[in-house]
Amino acid sequence: MKFRFTYVVEFNGGASVSQVEAKDLQESVEKWFKQLEEKSQDMSFLGSEGLREMKAQISGREFEDGAILLEGLPDSWSLVFAIGTQRGYINIIKTEVK
């Protein structure tokens, strides 16, 4: 079964919303990273160094440890990343593809 994962990223007054289809959260992160590489202009508010820093902070084990399942909201996660002294937020929502 495939799911749609919606990513909402906020940082320094900028925001980006994107979606990927995947079988689970981890696969969605990998597909989202690939999508970011192809469409980096969608995240121009981060800058290229900021984009690399965000990806480094949320990839692999750090992502699994850092993502918080939101209480009362099944299939919704939130996590925080930092670039310099500023914090950014990523919210992820999983929905079933029909």
C-alpha positions as CSV (number, residue, x, y, z in Angstrom):
1,M,0.0,0.0,0.0
2,K,1.2,3.5,-0.9
3,F,0.7,6.6,1.2
4,R,1.1,10.3,0.4
5,F,3.4,12.2,2.8
6,T,3.0,16.0,2.9
7,Y,6.0,18.0,4.1
8,V,5.5,21.5,5.4
9,V,8.8,23.3,6.1
10,E,9.1,26.7,7.8
11,F,12.3,28.6,8.3
12,N,13.2,32.3,8.7
13,G,9.9,33.5,7.4
14,G,9.8,31.2,4.4
15,A,7.7,28.1,3.9
16,S,7.5,25.2,1.4
17,V,4.9,22.5,1.0
18,S,5.6,19.3,-1.0
19,Q,4.3,15.8,-1.3
20,V,5.8,12.4,-2.1
21,E,4.2,8.9,-2.3
22,A,5.9,6.1,-0.4
23,K,5.2,2.9,1.5
24,D,6.4,4.2,4.9
25,L,7.9,7.2,6.6
26,Q,11.6,6.3,6.0
27,E,11.0,5.8,2.2
28,S,9.2,9.1,2.1
29,V,12.1,10.9,3.6
30,E,14.5,9.4,1.0
31,K,12.1,10.4,-1.8
32,W,11.6,13.9,-0.3
33,F,15.4,14.4,-0.2
34,K,15.7,13.4,-3.9
35,Q,12.8,15.8,-4.7
36,L,14.6,18.6,-2.8
37,E,17.8,18.1,-4.9
38,E,15.8,18.3,-8.1
39,K,13.7,21.4,-7.0
40,S,16.1,23.3,-4.7
41,Q,14.5,26.6,-5.8
42,D,11.4,25.6,-3.8
43,M,13.5,25.9,-0.7
44,S,15.5,29.0,-1.7
45,F,14.7,30.6,1.7
46,L,17.1,28.1,3.2
47,G,20.0,28.7,0.8
48,S,22.2,25.9,-0.5
49,E,24.2,25.6,2.7
50,G,21.1,25.7,4.9
51,L,19.5,22.9,2.8
52,R,22.6,20.7,3.2
53,E,22.6,21.4,7.0
54,M,18.9,20.6,7.3
55,K,19.3,17.3,5.4
56,A,22.3,16.4,7.5
57,Q,20.4,16.9,10.7
58,I,17.3,14.9,9.7
59,S,18.8,12.0,7.7
60,G,19.0,8.5,8.9
61,R,18.9,7.6,12.6
62,E,18.8,11.2,13.7
63,F,15.5,11.6,11.8
64,E,13.9,8.6,13.4
65,D,15.0,9.8,16.9
66,G,14.0,13.4,16.2
67,A,10.6,13.0,14.6
68,I,7.8,13.4,17.2
69,L,4.5,11.7,16.5
70,L,1.9,14.4,17.4
71,E,-0.4,13.4,20.2
72,G,-4.0,12.9,19.1
73,L,-3.0,13.2,15.4
74,P,-2.3,9.8,14.0
75,D,0.2,9.7,11.1
76,S,1.4,13.3,11.8
77,W,5.0,14.1,12.9
78,S,6.9,17.2,13.7
79,L,10.6,17.9,14.0
80,V,12.9,20.8,14.6
81,F,16.2,21.6,12.9
82,A,18.7,24.5,13.5
83,I,20.8,26.5,11.1
84,G,23.0,28.8,13.0
85,T,21.0,30.3,15.8
86,Q,17.6,30.0,13.9
87,R,15.2,27.1,14.2
88,G,13.2,25.6,11.5
89,Y,10.2,23.3,11.6
90,I,9.1,20.3,9.5
91,N,5.6,18.9,9.8
92,I,4.8,15.6,8.0
93,I,1.3,14.3,7.4
94,K,0.6,10.8,6.1
95,T,-2.6,10.1,4.1
96,E,-3.7,7.0,2.2
97,V,-3.6,7.1,-1.6
98,K,-6.8,5.9,-3.1
